[in-house]
């Protein structure tokens, strides 16, 4: 949806009311720019016939970053999942464990609450092949327009909405944009479900940014009125599954460690598997977004997921693989750019991070940079190249700590801690919260 349409559809007076009555909103220009896109959302898979609009009750005291209100709306969904839909919900929990490490790592990389992991659970039950009647596809149920807008390739050869890694990266950027606009995770998730414009109109009509007040006033679409309580119910169950009678164990076959390897276009996966000595079934499993059993057509190489270290193996056979696909891709131009950025005059790391909707620390970490200085012509990765079982912890600095001591505790380096936390100097202070990479030990 283009900017001009937004401006013509939402009068300046309405935007003025939002900006003057909702103190945490940004400038009118920022709101208009950030609302330049809209996502259509399928009907919810689970319906509730009536809605109790009694005022919310107690807040749950947890370490979660998204506020959880335990009220009649949330309790109804807890009862639904634990009684009426128990077997299917157990399958959702089990399937979610396959992707939990990767999804939570991507969310943490983008400084988003880890509990957003459960948003994909209510969207798709963590089925990569999920598709709604509104043509929303994949774990995060992106429609084509929104997926493309946030960097996913969708064409005859590839549908990256089915890639749990790339789709999670796109969802993280989208959710962060929504939060930046509405200043509330409840409203951000409501907008993820119903679209930004519908939620903005509800906010303007209700003159409040409190989700529960909008729900009580019956201003929200019924689907969305159920969507946020449903999510909060799943968060509470997921936090203490045994309390609700569910058994959640570490997956015996979690999503494996992976590396993005550039391969020529129009080459059969079987040929790549044979030369790289990787089972074909493995390549199919970790690349569910490939619509055929070959790499997508295009003169530019395409990155597929492979076990770590296989990039060097593929490189030895690159010329042979290129000959296999050359006749088919000679006249085909690349339809998407590689996940690389060439630094241009006038750019700095901050402007590049803003362009790709990532943090400066993220760019520094994935490019192994020790300084924010970049040279004109340098090639920077914008997407993470490898995914493994590492995760992040939030560490509170204690008296006597320094970066070297903390790095030694978590088997990482001071440089990596600095990059992860956007630190320009090595100085830290007592009580400071640092994000630190560590290694997740599986049971």
N, C-alpha and C positions, 0 to 999 in steps of 0.2 A: 504494500500500500504506500503510495507516494506521499511526500510531505505536503504537496499542494492539496491533496484530497483531505488530509487531516485538518489543515487550516480552514478549508471551506466548510467542513462538516462540524467542527467544534468552534463556535464563535469565540472571539477574543474575550468576550465578557465572561463566558463559562470558565475559561482558563484563568481569568483574573480571580474569580471566586475560589477556584481550587487553590490558587497560590496564596490568597489572602486568608483563607480559612484553614488550610493545612500547613502548619508552620514548617514541617520538615521537607516540603516539596522544594525543588530547585527552581531556577529561573524559568520564566515562561518559555524562552528559547530552548532550554534544556529539555523541558517536558515535551515540547512539540517535536524536538529532534528524536527523543527516545521513544516516543509513541508513534514513530513513523512506520511501524510494522504491526501486523495483527495476525494472530493465530486462530484459525477455526479449530474447534475441538469436537471430537465425537461424543455421542450420547454416552453417559456412564454405563458401565457394564452391570452395575448393581443399583437398584432403585429402592427407595423407601416411599411408601404410599403417602404418609403424612409426616409433618415436621412439627416437633414441639418447639415453640419459640419462647420458652421460659428463659429468664435471664441466666447467663453463665454463672457457675458456682465457683468452686475452688480452683486455684492454679496448682499444678503439680510441681513440687520442688525437685528439680532434676538438674543435671549438668548439661542439659540440652541447650543449644543456642536458639532454637525456635520455641517460643512460649507455648506451653501445653496447658490448655484449660480442660479440666475434667468436669464436664457438665452433661446434661441429658442427651445432647446431640452426639457427643463423643461416646458416651456409655452405650447408646443404642447401637453404634457400629461395633463396639467391643463385643456386645452380645451377639450381633450378627455373625461376626467372624469366628467367635468361639463356640457358637451353638449351631446356627443354621448353615454356615458355610465352612465348617471346621476342616473337612477333608481337602477342599480346594485350597483353602488358605494355608494349610500345611504344605501343600505342593508349592505354593508361592514362596514360602519361607525357605524350603529346600532348594528351589531353583535359584533364589536370590543369593544363597551362599556361594554359588559358583562364581558370581561376579562381584561379590562384596568387596574384596580387596581392591580390585581395579577401580570400581565406582567410587569408593570412599577416598582412594588416593587422588583421583581426578578432582573430586570436590574439594579436598584439602589443598591441592595445588592452586585452586582458584579461590581459596580462603572462604569457602562456603560451608554451611553446617553439614556435618557428616550424616545427620538424620535425613537429609534429602534423598539418601539412598532409598528410602521407603516410598518416595514419590513415584519412582519407576515401577515399584511393586504394584501400586494401585492402578497404574496406567496399563501395564501389560502382563503382570505376573512374571516379569523377566523372561518373556518369550521373544527371541530375536525375530521370529517370523510373524509376530502379531500384526494384524491389519484390521482396522475398523471399517465400518461402512462408509465413513467419511474419507477413506483412503489415508488415514494416519497409520504410520508404519514403524515397526521396531520397538525396542525396549522403552524408549521415551515418547513414542507415539507422535512423531513429527509429521505434519503435513509437508508436502513438497516445497511450498513457498518458504515456510519458516526454516526448514532444513537447509535449503540452498542459501538462504540469507545468512545462516550461521556457519557456512563453510562446508556443508556436506555435498558430496557429488551424487547426483541422482540422474541416471540416464539409462539407456538400453543395456549397457554392460555392467553398471555398478549402481547399487543403492546403499549408500553409506549410513542410512538410517538403521540398517540391520547390523551394523558394526557396533558392538557394545562399547568399544573404546572411543571411536570417533563421535558416535552419537552422544556419549556422556560428556565429552568435551564441548560439543555444541550446546547441550542442555545446560551445562554449567554457565556458559556465557549468556545464554538467554535468561536464565533465572537471576543471574547477577544484574542484568539490565533491568529486569522487572523490579527487583528489590530497590535498585537505585532510583527508580521512578516513584514507587509507592511508599518506600520507607517502612514497609511491614511485610514480614514473611507470609502472613496469612493472606494479605491482598496479592502478593506476588504469586502465590500458588493459585489463588482464585483467578488471576489473569492468565496463568498458564492453562487453566481449564477453559475459561470463557472468552479470552481475548482481552487485550489491554483496553480497548475502547469501551466495551461493555462495563468493565469494572470502574473505569474513570467516570462514566456516566452515573453509575451507582453511587460513587463517592460524592459527586457533585449534587445529586439528588438528595442523598442522606446527610450531606454536609458533615461527614465524619469519615475517619480512616480506620475506625474500629470495626473489624469484620463482624463481630457478634452483634453490634448495634445495627449494622446493615442487614444482617440475617433476621434479627427480631423485627425490623421494620418491613420485612418481606420485599426488599428492594432487589436482592440478588436473584439470578435465575435459580430454579430449584436444583438443577444439576450441581451448580457451584455451591449452593447452600449445603449440599451433602458432601462435596468434594473435600473441603478442608477438615470437617469433623472426621471423615473417613481416614484421611491421612494421619491425623493426630491419634486416632485409635490404633492404627497400625504401628505408629512410633511407640506407643505405650506397650503394646503386645511384644514388639520386637526387642524392646529394652529388657523385659522380664518375661520371656516366653513360658518358662516353667510355671510362673504364677498363674498363667491362663491355660495351662494344660498342654502346651506345645513342647515338642522336643526339637531343638535346633542344634545340630552337631556340625563341626567343621566338615566341609565337603571332602570326600575322598578323592574327588577329581576336579579341583578348583581350576579356574581359568589359569593357563600356564604362563610362565614368564615368556615375554615376547619382545621381538625387535622388528622395527620397520625396515624392510629391505627393498631397495629399488630394483625392479625387474623390467625388462622390455615389454612392450605392448603386444597383445595378441599371441601370447605364448601359452601353450597348454600347461595347466597346473601339474599334470602327470610328468611332463618333461622337467619341470622345475624340481618336483619332488624326487625324481630319479637322480638327478645330478647333485642335488643338495643332500641326498640320503635322508629324506624326511618322509614319513608315511603320508600318502596322498590324503587319507582320511583326516590326518591332523591338519593339513593345510585347509581342507574344506571346513573343518570345525572352527578354526580361528579366523577364517575369512568368509563369514556367512553373507557378506555384502556383495560378493561376486555373483552376478546373475548367471554366469556360465562357468564352465570348468576351464576357463582361460583368463589371462590378465586382460584388462580392458584395452580396446584399440586406442592408439594414440602414439604420436611420434615421441612424446615425452615419457620416460619410465614412470611406472606407477609403483607405489610402496605397498607391499603386502606384508602381513604379519607372519613371522617365522621364528623358530627358536633362536635364542641369543647365540651369536657367533657364526650364524649361517650366512651373514652378509659377505664375509670374506670368501666363503665357499662359492657362492653365486657369482662373485666377481671373477673368479677363475674361468667360469663358463659363459661370461657375459657375451662375448663375441658370437659364440655358437647359438645362444638363445636369441640374440638380435637377428641372426640369419633366419632362424625359424619364424620370426614374426615380421621380418622386413617386408616381405611381399604383400602382407595384409595391411600394414600401417604406413606404407610409403607416402600415401596421399592424405592421410588422416592427421589433422592437427590436434594438439592437446586441447581438451575442453576445460581443463582446470589447471591451475598452477600447482607446482610442487609445494610442499610445506616449507618453503625457504623464502627468505626476503633478502634482496640485495640493497644494501644501505645506499641511499641517495644523498646528494648535497643538501644540507639543511636539516637532515634527520638526526635524532638522537635516540637513545634507548627508550626514553619515556614516550616519545611520539610513536615509535614503532610498537611498543606495548599497547598503547591506546588504540592504535589502528587494528590490531588483532585481538583486542579485548582480553589481554592477559596482563599479568603484573610484570614489573621490571625484574623482580627476583626470579620469576618463572623463566624469562628469557636468559638471564644470567646462568641459571642452573642447567638448563638443557643445552646451552652452548659452552659450558665449562669456562665461564668468564669470571675473572677476579676483579675487573673494573667495569664501570659503566661506560667507559669510552669505547666508541666504535669508529672504524675507519670507513671512508667512502669506498664502496665496492665490495665490502665484506659481505659474506653470505651467512645469514643467521637462520637457524631453525626456528619455526614458530609453533611447531607441535612436538610433543615429546616423542623421542625415537624409540625408547625402550619402556616396557612395563614389567615390573617384577613384584615380588612379595614384600617390598619395602613399604613402609607407611610412615606417618608422621605422629609425633607426640608433642604435646604442649608442655614445655618444661618451665617451671618457675625458678628464676635465678636465685641462688642462695648466697649467703655471705661466704666469701672465699672463692667463689666460682670465677672462672674466666672461660673464654671460648675454647681454649686448648683442653681444659679439664672437662668441660661439657662434651666436647667432641670425642674425647677418649671414653667417656661413659657410654656413649651411644655408637661407638665404632664408626664415626664419620670424621669429617675434617672441619677445621674452623672456617675455611673458605666456603664450604657448602652451607654451613649455618648462616654465614653472612649473606650469601646469595638468597637463601630461602627467606630471610627476614628483611631483605632490602637494607642491610646495615652498611653504611659507608665507612665506618671505623670499627675497630675491635672492642671499643669500650662498651660495657654492659653494666647494668645496675641491679642491685638487690630488689627482688620483687618483679622484675621484668619477665614477661611471658615470651618465650622463644619457641618457634616451631622447629623441630629437630627431626631429621630423617633417621629412621632406625630400621631394624630388620624384624619383620613379623614372623615369629616362630610358630609354625603350625603344629597342632597336636599330633 
